[in-house]
Amino acid sequence: MNEQIKIGDIAVSVRRNARARRMTLRVPRAGGDVVLTMPPRMSLSEGRNFVASKEDWLRRTVSAMPGPQIVAEGARLPVGGTEVTLSVMPLRQVRLEGDVLYVPQGRAVGATVQAWLKHRAHAALREAVDRHAGHLGRQPRAMTLRDTRSRWGSCTADGRLMFSWRLAMAPYAVLDYVAAHEVAHLAHMDHSPRFWAQVEALMPGYGVHRHWLRENGAGLQAWRFKD
């Protein structure tokens, strides 16, 4: 049975995790219910009290999240960290010229742009992963793209890397940082000082790009590609 807590007009979904040692509250960057993660044996009333104690922070955070942005003709969409205007034209394929992204007439604009961004993200991430993995001396088993909501990338224990294709909308240096971050996990499956030292070795000065993603990531997640 799905558990939920209501704090005024804010819905909070409850997730019980056997590995959780304490309660954590997360506001999804892409919208939807706020998520409370808690240990299995903790009571729902304890969870409600915890959320209520965070109500002021919760309301400030929810209200600060950007509203949905629709991918349609005339929209100003970020590509590689630069805004471009979407323009529908009688073309055979998507074409980027200066600050205009031309989309073929007669096709679903959102789905077409999404497919183009995925292709762009795959090419850029493939190059970045290969370069960082070469410097590290370890190769991933596979690389896949998804439309993730809670993370920009991940690395499994057996060396499979996953990235959000929305990174194609971020500056290339930010995408490159995420690639370096996940490749570093091939050597250190944690976030220990040794791990962060490895990230720094792969990409000196990564902190500015990590900060950019924290400040602007919600804006990338706000774009909707369904017509």
Secondary structure, DSSP 8 states (H G I E B T S, - for coil): --EEEEETTEEEEEEE-TT-SS-EEE--TT-S-EEEEE-TTS-HHHHHHHHHHTHHHHHHHHHHS---EE--TT-EEEETTEEEEEEEES-SS-EEETTEEEEETTS-HHHHHHHHHHHHHHHHHHHHHHHHHHHHT---SEEEEE--SS-SEEE-TTSEEEEEGGGGGS-HHHHHHHHHHHHHTTT-SS-SHHHHHHHHHHSTTTHHHHHHHHHHHHHHHTEE---
